[in-house]
Amino acid sequence: PDVYAVQGFDAGQLLAAGVQAVKGDIGNREGMIKAMASARINSPRGAWTMSKAHNPVQDFYLRKVIGKENKVVGIAHKALADPATGCKMA
C-alpha cells in the first residue's frame, strides 16, 4: 500500500482504539483522547505509539533495492519522535 493508504489504516485503528476504550460512548472525549494517546498501533510501517505532541513515534527502516525487490536491511533509527519544538501539547 502507498503512504496515504497506510496513514488512513493507522487513523482507523487509532479511532477504533479510542471508541473501544470508552465502550462506544464517543461523547467521552477525554476518555477517547487518553486511550488514543496510549495506544500501540500495529501498522504496515511497523508498530508505533504517539508522542505528547500527538505525532507518531516509530522506527525508521533502512531499505535496499536488490534486483527488482525493495528489502529491509536494518533499522536506521529506533523509536524516532518529532521533537515538537514550539508545540503547546508537548
Secondary structure, DSSP 8 states (H G I E B T S, - for coil): --HHHHHHHHHHHHHHHHHHHTTT-TT-HHHHHHHHHH--B--TT--EEE-TTS-EEEEEEEEEEETTEEEEEEEEEEEE----TT-S--
